[in-house]
C-alpha cells in the first residue's frame, strides 16, 4: 500500500488531496499507468507527465524510479518563482 499525494491542478482534476493505493507497480511510470486506467479524471490529470514532477518519500525523483520500499509518492507541477 502506497500513500499517493496530489498537489495543485492535479488535486483539482482528480478531486482528492491524497489516497492510499494498492499497487503492483514496479516503477513510478507503472503506477501512473495504473492510475490512468482507473477513471477518466486520472487519465486527464496524467495525460502529459512531462508537465509533472514526482517525489518519493519526500525526495525528488523521476518516473523511471523503482517503488520498492517507498511509502509515499507525491505528484506536483514544476515549481516556479524565486
C-alpha positions as CSV (number, residue, x, y, z in Angstrom):
1,X,0.0,0.0,0.0
2,X,1.4,3.4,-1.0
3,X,0.2,6.8,0.0
4,X,-0.2,9.0,-3.1
5,X,-0.4,12.7,-2.8
6,X,-1.7,15.2,-5.4
7,X,-0.8,18.9,-5.5
8,X,-2.0,22.0,-7.3
9,X,-4.0,21.3,-10.5
10,X,-3.6,17.6,-10.1
11,X,-5.6,17.7,-6.9
12,X,-8.3,19.8,-8.7
13,X,-8.5,17.4,-11.6
14,X,-8.6,14.2,-9.6
15,X,-10.6,15.7,-6.8
16,X,-8.5,14.3,-3.9
17,X,-5.5,15.6,-2.0
18,X,-4.3,12.1,-1.2
19,X,-5.3,8.4,-1.3
20,X,-3.9,5.0,-0.3
21,X,-3.3,2.9,-3.3
22,X,-2.9,-0.9,-3.6
23,X,-0.5,-1.4,-6.4
24,X,1.7,-4.0,-8.2
25,X,3.6,-1.2,-10.0
26,X,7.4,-1.6,-10.1
27,X,8.2,2.0,-11.1
28,X,6.5,5.4,-10.8
29,X,5.7,5.2,-14.5
30,X,3.9,1.9,-13.9
31,X,1.9,3.5,-11.1
32,X,0.9,6.3,-13.4
33,X,-0.4,3.8,-15.9
34,X,-2.4,2.0,-13.3
35,X,-3.9,5.3,-12.1
36,X,-4.7,6.4,-15.7
37,X,-6.6,3.2,-16.3
38,X,-8.8,3.8,-13.2
39,X,-11.0,6.6,-14.5
40,X,-11.0,9.4,-17.0
41,X,-10.2,12.1,-14.3
42,X,-6.9,10.3,-13.7
43,X,-6.2,9.9,-17.4
44,X,-6.7,13.6,-17.8
45,X,-4.6,14.5,-14.8
46,X,-1.7,12.3,-16.0
47,X,-2.1,12.9,-19.8
48,X,1.2,14.8,-20.0
49,X,3.7,13.6,-17.4
50,X,6.4,15.9,-18.9
51,X,4.4,18.7,-17.1
52,X,4.8,16.8,-13.7
53,X,7.4,16.2,-11.1
54,X,7.4,13.3,-8.6
55,X,8.9,12.9,-5.1
56,X,9.3,9.5,-3.4
57,X,9.3,9.7,0.4
58,X,9.8,13.5,0.1
59,X,12.9,13.2,-2.2
60,X,12.7,14.4,-5.8
61,X,12.8,11.5,-8.2
62,X,11.9,10.5,-11.7
63,X,9.2,8.4,-13.4
64,X,11.7,5.5,-14.0
65,X,12.4,5.2,-10.3
66,X,11.6,1.9,-8.6
67,X,8.8,1.9,-5.9
68,X,10.3,-0.9,-3.8
69,X,10.2,0.2,-0.2
70,X,8.5,3.5,-1.0
71,X,5.8,4.6,1.4
72,X,4.7,7.9,-0.2
73,X,4.6,9.2,-3.8
74,X,3.8,12.9,-4.4
75,X,2.9,14.3,-7.8
76,X,3.0,18.0,-8.5
77,X,3.7,20.6,-11.3
78,X,7.2,22.1,-11.5
79,X,7.8,24.9,-9.0
80,X,8.5,28.4,-10.3
81,X,9.5,31.6,-8.7
82,X,12.4,32.7,-6.6
